[in-house]
Amino acid sequence: MYRKGMAIESDISKALEWYKLAAECGDSYSMQQLGLIYRDAIGVDKDVSQAIYWLKRQSKQAMLGAEVAFGDIIKQGYSDDNQKKCLYWYEDAASKGNLNGMVAIGTAYRDGGIAVADSVKAAEWYAKGVELRSGVASFELAMLYLKGNGVQRDTKKAFELMKAAADLGNGNAMLQLAIMYRDGEIVQRNIQESRRLLNILGELGNVNARAMLATLPD
């Protein structure tokens, strides 16, 4: 309540005081909030060591958000741990059903770096996220089908996944879907639907959507 300003005036120092008190008593949620506050410098100076300390404590209690957040810290180079170790935290969270963990692993295998690039594994992890109705996972898997990376190229499947992601509110998917409807190569051309999607994105401040609207044929 103090952190988000719900019902009472926002007071980050008071929020920290209560989170620390609860965390020291073993409250996992408070541990996670402390980790995120210090990681993201929310009303305090950035303190990576404190972020790592609290997120590690929470991850030991099997709270899924902490594992992904701690993996992100390692990936961004804020921890002395080997960057490849962040894959362990992502996988640990994903194995417990955490969507962000699944997407993070898929992206790790897609891009390489913290894992050996493997588009097949990337597709497998994104597919797990799709099963749990993740808009991000649906979009990423759609792109793999569109390009034929890790899966056999299937534009029909790409369209279905892209539409599912757009229906879940994924902005990237909405933009790609608008392009598909505009060009009429993968799906039947539908300028009206393309314009509808671009208008939604444009109202949300998407400059690419606004530029496309300006050149959309009648």
GISUL-V395201 format. One record per pair of residues at least 6 apart in sequence whose ideal C-beta (glycine too) atoms are under 8 Angstrom apart, sorted by sequence separation. I is the first residue (numbers start at 1). GAP is how many residues later the second one is. D is the distance in Angstrom with one decimal. If there is no record, write none. Layout:
i=<I	I>
gap=<GAP	GAP>
d=<D	D>
//
This chain:
i=<1	2	4	36	37	38	40	73	77	95	108	109	111	143	144	145	147	180	181	183	184	1	3	22	23	37	39	58	59	74	93	94	108	109	110	129	130	144	146	165	166	180	182	201	202	2	22	23	38	58	59	74	75	93	94	109	129	130	145	165	166	181	201	202	2	3	21	38	39	74	92	109	110	128	129	145	146	181	182	200	2	20	38	56	91	94	105	109	127	141	145	163	181	199	19	23	55	59	74	75	90	94	126	130	162	166	198	202	2	3	18	38	39	74	89	109	110	125	126	129	145	146	181	182	197	198	2	38	73	109	145	181	19	20	55	56	72	90	91	108	126	127	162	163	198	199	19	35	36	55	71	74	90	106	107	126	142	143	162	178	179	198	2	3	34	35	38	39	70	71	106	109	142	145	146	178	181	35	71	106	142	178	15	16	19	35	52	55	71	87	90	106	122	123	126	142	159	162	195	198	35	36	70	71	106	142	178	34	35	105	106	141	142	177	178	16	52	68	87	123	159	195	15	32	51	67	68	71	86	103	122	139	175	194	31	32	35	67	102	103	106	138	139	142	174	175	178	31	102	138	12	48	67	68	119	191	31	32	52	67	102	103	123	138	139	174	175	191	16	31	51	52	87	102	122	123	138	159	174	191	15	16	65	86	87	122	123	158	159	64	121	135	136	3	12	13	28	31	39	48	59	68	71	83	84	99	102	110	119	120	135	138	156	171	182	12	23	32	35	48	67	83	84	94	103	106	119	120	130	139	142	155	166	175	178	12	31	64	68	72	102	118	119	138	28	32	36	59	64	65	68	71	99	103	107	135	139	143	171	175	179	3	23	29	32	35	39	62	64	67	94	103	106	110	130	134	135	136	139	142	175	178	182	26	28	31	35	65	97	99	102	133	135	138	171	64	68	32	64	103	139	175	28	99	135	3	39	75	110	110>
gap=<6	6	6	6	6	6	6	6	6	6	6	6	6	6	6	6	6	6	6	6	6	7	7	7	7	7	7	7	7	7	7	7	7	7	7	7	7	7	7	7	7	7	7	7	7	8	8	8	8	8	8	8	8	8	8	8	8	8	8	8	8	8	8	8	9	9	9	9	9	9	9	9	9	9	9	9	9	9	9	9	10	10	10	10	10	10	10	10	10	10	10	10	10	10	11	11	11	11	11	11	11	11	11	11	11	11	11	11	12	12	12	12	12	12	12	12	12	12	12	12	12	12	12	12	12	12	13	13	13	13	13	13	14	14	14	14	14	14	14	14	14	14	14	14	14	14	15	15	15	15	15	15	15	15	15	15	15	15	15	15	15	15	16	16	16	16	16	16	16	16	16	16	16	16	16	16	16	17	17	17	17	17	18	18	18	18	18	18	18	18	18	18	18	18	18	18	18	18	18	18	19	19	19	19	19	19	19	20	20	20	20	20	20	20	20	21	21	21	21	21	21	21	22	22	22	22	22	22	22	22	22	22	22	22	23	23	23	23	23	23	23	23	23	23	23	23	23	24	24	24	25	25	25	25	25	25	26	26	26	26	26	26	26	26	26	26	26	26	27	27	27	27	27	27	27	27	27	27	27	27	28	28	28	28	28	28	28	28	28	29	29	29	29	30	30	30	30	30	30	30	30	30	30	30	30	30	30	30	30	30	30	30	30	30	30	31	31	31	31	31	31	31	31	31	31	31	31	31	31	31	31	31	31	31	31	32	32	32	32	32	32	32	32	32	33	33	33	33	33	33	33	33	33	33	33	33	33	33	33	33	33	34	34	34	34	34	34	34	34	34	34	34	34	34	34	34	34	34	34	34	34	34	34	35	35	35	35	35	35	35	35	35	35	35	35	36	36	37	37	37	37	37	38	38	38	39	39	39	39	40>
d=<5.8	6.6	6.9	7.2	7.1	6.6	7.8	5.3	7.0	7.9	5.1	5.4	6.9	7.9	5.2	5.6	7.1	4.9	6.5	7.2	7.7	5.8	6.9	7.8	4.1	6.3	7.4	7.9	4.4	5.0	7.1	3.6	4.5	7.9	7.2	7.1	5.0	5.6	7.5	7.7	4.2	5.3	7.3	7.8	4.6	6.6	3.8	4.6	7.0	3.7	4.7	7.9	6.0	3.3	4.5	6.7	2.7	5.1	6.7	3.4	4.5	6.7	3.5	4.6	4.8	6.4	8.0	4.4	7.0	5.8	7.5	4.7	6.2	7.5	7.5	4.9	6.6	4.4	6.6	8.0	7.3	7.5	7.3	7.8	7.1	7.7	7.8	7.1	7.6	8.0	7.4	7.7	7.2	7.9	4.3	5.7	4.6	5.7	5.8	4.5	4.8	5.6	4.6	5.7	5.1	4.8	4.5	5.8	4.5	3.9	7.6	4.2	3.8	3.9	7.9	4.3	3.9	8.0	8.0	7.8	4.8	4.1	4.8	4.3	7.8	7.7	3.8	4.0	7.9	4.0	3.9	3.9	5.1	6.6	5.4	6.3	7.2	4.4	6.0	8.0	4.9	6.0	5.5	6.1	5.5	7.0	5.0	7.7	7.5	4.2	3.9	7.2	4.8	7.9	7.3	4.0	7.8	7.5	5.2	7.8	7.6	4.8	6.6	7.9	7.3	4.9	7.0	7.5	7.8	7.5	4.8	6.7	4.8	6.5	7.9	4.5	7.3	7.7	7.8	7.6	7.7	8.0	7.8	7.3	7.4	7.8	6.8	7.0	3.6	6.9	6.7	7.9	7.8	6.3	7.0	8.0	7.9	6.9	6.9	6.9	3.9	8.0	5.3	4.8	3.7	3.6	4.1	4.3	3.7	4.6	4.2	5.4	4.2	5.9	5.0	6.8	6.1	6.9	5.9	5.2	6.3	5.8	7.7	7.4	6.2	4.6	6.4	7.5	8.0	7.6	6.8	7.5	7.5	6.5	4.8	6.9	6.6	7.4	5.3	7.1	6.9	5.0	6.8	6.3	4.9	7.8	7.5	7.3	7.5	7.5	7.4	6.7	5.2	4.9	6.6	6.5	5.2	4.9	7.7	3.8	5.0	5.4	7.6	4.8	4.1	6.6	6.1	6.2	8.0	3.8	7.7	5.8	5.4	4.3	7.7	3.9	3.6	5.4	5.7	7.5	7.9	7.1	7.9	5.7	5.3	5.5	4.9	7.0	5.3	4.8	7.6	7.9	7.6	6.9	6.5	7.5	5.2	7.6	6.7	4.3	6.9	6.2	7.7	7.5	5.2	5.6	7.6	7.3	4.4	4.6	4.7	6.6	7.9	6.1	7.4	3.0	6.6	5.9	6.4	7.1	7.1	5.3	7.0	7.2	6.3	6.8	3.1	7.7	6.9	4.9	6.9	4.6	7.1	7.0	7.2	6.7	7.5	5.5	4.6	7.7	7.2	7.7	8.0	7.0	4.7	5.5	6.3	7.6	7.3	7.4	5.1	6.5	5.6	5.1	7.1	3.5	5.3	7.8	7.1	6.3	7.6	7.5	7.5	7.5	5.0	6.1	6.2	6.7	3.9	6.7	7.3	5.3	6.2	7.7	7.6	7.6	5.9	6.3	4.3	7.4	6.1	6.8	6.6	7.9	4.5	7.0	7.5	7.6	7.4	4.8	6.5	6.5	3.7	6.9	6.5	8.0	6.2	7.2	6.9	7.0	7.5	8.0	7.7	7.2	6.7	7.5	7.9	6.1	7.7	7.9>
//
